[in-house]
Amino acid sequence: MPEDFGYIHKKERGGDAAPRLQETNLKRSLVAALAILAATGAGAARADLASGAGEYEFRNTDTGQPVHVYYFKPEGYSADTPVVVLLHGIKRNAQTYRDGWIDIARQRKLMVLAPLFTRETYPGANGYNLGNVFHAVSHPEITGKAKPAERNPPARWSFALPDAVFTDFARRESTAQAGYTLYGHGAGAQFAHRYALFRPKSLACRIIAANPGWYTYPDASADWPYGLRDVTGVDGQQVDAYLGAPLLLMLGDADVHQAGVMRKTDDAQAQGPNRKARGERFYAHAQQLAKQHGTAFTWQLQHVTEAGHSNDQMAAAAAARVAACPMR
């Protein structure tokens, strides 16, 4: 059994996809380095954040709105310290998520940034879980039950915020990291797996989606938000890039109950009776799709023993997978 935190489906590659993947990863690293250099300027960033748990606010130039960030900075922080951007759940409880990572981050020397996605700026499932890709007006659209007619500009997507958080952080602190690990649980995991599709050139060098409740399949035969029918701007090339994304899907072995806020629409139920089953089905579908396309499939699937639908139960396993991103 590989490693010590559940079983993992290792990478599979098809045809001549490996050289294309290496070229894509190199381009992603170069883009990340240029973006951070542009953001931080030629001078060295100052150390702005006190060690330990804290919070700060910055103004997002894309939206004009303030962004509140809860953070944890370990003692002995250095430019080599890995950075994790945490995505909270449906309760919009960024501080709680940060608090759940403090002991783990202290032990593993991780810099943790947990931005708050406010309901005012990113309302409903459309605004948060679904990335704010579309301009929702009606209640069914805001709750992610119907596809809005208009598309938002990418700068206003909630998917744009993690990069903005990291770029702002790099202005505050000296960091040699060209990017960050993105981790989300529950609604945050829904965000994370869609982020990998819609932001193929992000600064995230690793994307961890833990216990998503339901999924958007890379399938043009299914309606949004369960598939990509009539979703403009997502072509076959982007889907192939998605299948080659650095995505880790983490599923709690005990996350098999339908209690709570798990979506129970007919389309969601068709994905499986519970979160564990839905995740396994989604992963298998993507794996098969990559084989059909003859493209690289670099996702990983990890089951976390005895973990239910709990960020606290998943966080330790996720933190064990965090490593430094390429240096800039």
N, C-alpha and C positions, 0 to 999 in steps of 0.2 A: 504494500500500500504506500504510494508516494507521499512524502512529507508526513506531517503529524497533525493535520487538521481536517480530516475527512477525505473522501476519495474524490479525485479530480480527473475529469476527462481531458487527456492531453491533446495537444494541437494536431490537426490533420491538415494536409496540404494537397492540392490537386494540380496536376499539370505543371506549367511553368510559373505558378503563382508566387513561389517563394521569392524570386528576384524582384517581382513587382511589389511584393509586400515590403522588402528591404528598402526599395527605392521610396515607397510611400512613407515609411517610418523615418528615413533620412530627411525627406522634405518636411515632414511634420516637425522634426527637431530643429531644422533650420528656421522654419516659420516661427516656432516658439521663441528661439533665441533672438531673432530680429524684433519680435513684438516686445519682449521684455527689455531689450536694450533701448528701444525707442521710448518705452514708458519710463525707464529709470534715468535716462540721460547718461552722459559720459562720466559723471561723478559717482562716487560710492554712496550707496543709500545709508542713511543714518539709522541707528537703533532707536526705534520710537516706542516700542512696546515693553512694558515691564514683564518680568518672568512671572509665571503662574497664570491663573485664570483672570480674564479681564474682558473688556468690550470697548468698541470704538465705532465711529460712524464716518462714512465718507459719502460724497455725492457722486452718483453714477452719471457720467456725462452723457451716456446714451439715452437715459430716460429723464434726467433732471431731478430724479428723486433721491432722497437720502437712503443709504443702505446701512443697516445696523449689523455689526459682526461681533459675535462672541468668540473669544479665542482662548487657547491655552498655549503658552510658550514654555517649553521645558528649561530647567536649569542647564547651563552648558550649551544653550542654543548656539549654533554656528551656521555659516553659509552652506554647509553640507547637510543640514538637518532636513529630512523629508517633510513635505507639506501635504496636509490632508484637508480638503474642502468637504465639509459635512453637509448633507442635504437632510433637513428635518422631515418629519412625517406630516400627515394630514392636519394635525393640530397646530401646525406652524410654531412648534416649540423648539426653536433653535438653541436656546439656553439649556434646556433639558438634554438635548443631544450632545452639546458640548460637555456638560457635566458628566454624562455617561462615558465619555472618552478620557477624562482627566487622568485617572489612575493608569490606564493603558498607555496613554501618550507619555506620561512621566516615566514609566518603565522602559518604553521603547524609544524615547527621545524623538517624539513626533511633534511638529508644529501643527496645531489644529485651528481651522478657521470655519466657523459655522454662521453663515449669513442668514438673515431672516427675510423670507419672501413674504412681504406683507399682502394681506387680502386687498388692500386699497390699490396697490400697483399690479398685483397678479391675482385677480379674483378667481375663486372656484378651481375646479379641476382643470379647466381650459387654461387658466392663467398660470397654474403651477405644474401639476402632474404632466400636462400635455404641452408644456413649453411656451405657452402664449404665442404659438405659431399663427393662430387665427384670431381675428378681431370678433370676440363674442359680444352679442347684444342681448339676446333672449335668455331666459332662465335655462332652457335645455342646452343652449350653446355654452353658457357659463359653467354648467355642471358637467360638461363633456358628454352629453347625451345626444347632441346633434352637431353637425359640422357647420361652422359659420361660413358665410359666403366670401368674406374678405380675408386676406392674409395680412398679418402685421409685418412691417419691415424687420429684418433679422436683428437689428440693434435693440428692438423692443421685446424680443423674445426673452422669457425667463431663462432659456438656455444660454443666453449671452452673459448672464450674471456671474457664474463661477470664474470665467476668465477675467472679468472686471475685478472681482475680489482678489484674485491672485496678483494681477497687475498692480492694484493699489497696495497690496501687501509688499510687493517688491520695491515700492517707493519708500516704504517705512523701514524695512529691514534689509540688511545685507543678505542676499541669497545667491548661491551659485546654481540653484535649481532652475531648469528651463521650463518646468511645469509642476504639476501636482497630481496626487491621487484624488479622484472624485469618489465619494462613498455616499450612498443613499439607502435608507431602509423604508419599507412600506411605500407611501406616496413618493418619498425621495428616491426609492429604487425604480418606481415607474418613470420618474424624471430621468434617472441615470441611463436606463436602457434606451429611451428615446433620444436622449442627448447624444449617445454614440452614433445614432443614425443621422440626426440633423446637424451635428457639429463635427464633421469628419476632420476638420483642421483646427480643433481646439488645442489648448495648452495642457489638457489632461493626458498624462502618459499612461494612466491606468484608471479604469472605470469599474467600480464594484457596485452591483445592484443586489441588495439583500432583501429577499422575501417580497418581491412585487406582488400586488394583488391581482393584476391583470395586465395585458400586453397589447402593444401595437405590432402586429405581424408585418414583416416586409413583403406584403402580399397585395398586389393591385386588384385582386378579385374581391376583397373585403372592404367594407365602408369604414371610413374614419369614425371613431378613433381606434377601431380594432384592426384596421388595415389601411392601405394607402390608395384606395380607389379615388380618383379625381384629386389627389394631393399633388399639386403642381410643384415643380422644382426638385422632385426626388426621382431620379432616373435609375436605370440599371447599374450604371457606373457607381452611383452613390450607394446603392444597395450592396454591391460587391465590396466597396470600402467598409461598409458597416459590418459585413461578415468577417472582415479582416481587422476589426477594431480590437483594442486591448481590453475587452470586456470580460469580467468575471461575474457570473451569475451564482449567487450564494442562496441556498435553500435550507431552511431549518427542517430537519427530519420530522419534527413534531408539529410543524405548521400545517395541520391537516383539518382544522376546524373552520366552520363558516360563520362563527360568531363575529360580532363587531361590524366594521364598516366595509368589509370585502364586497366588491361589486357583484350583484346577483342578477344583472340583466340577462336576457336570453343569449346575447352574443358573448358576454363574459362567462356564463355557465358552459357555453360550448367549448371554452378553452380548458375546462376541467372542473372538478367538484371542489377543489381547495387550492391553496396557493402552491403547495409542493407539487401537486399534479400539473397545475397550469405551467409552472416553471419548467418542469421536465418536458412537457409537450412542446413548449416554445423553443427550448434548446434543441430538441430533436428536429423540429421543423427547420430551424436555421441551418443545422448541420446538413440536412438533406438538401436544402436549397443551394448551399455552397457546392455540394457534389454535382448538382445539376448544372450549375454555372461554370464548373471547373475552376473555381476561385479558391483562394486561401480561406480556411476557417480557423481563426485563432482564438475564439472564445474558449473559456474554461467554465466548467460546472463543478461546484463544490457543495457537498452536503455537510451540514453542521449537526453533529450528533446531539440529540436530545434538545435542540433549540426549537422553540416555538416562534410565534410572531412577536418577537421582542428584540429591540435594538440592543439592549444590554446583553442579551445572550448571543447576538451575532457579532458584536463589536470586537471582541477579543480575536475571533477567527479572522475578521477582516483586517485588523491591525497587523496580524502576523503576515499578511500578504503585501503590506506597504513597504516599499523600498524607495531609495532615491531615484528621481527622474534623471535623464541625461543632464549633464552640466552645461551651462551656457558660457 
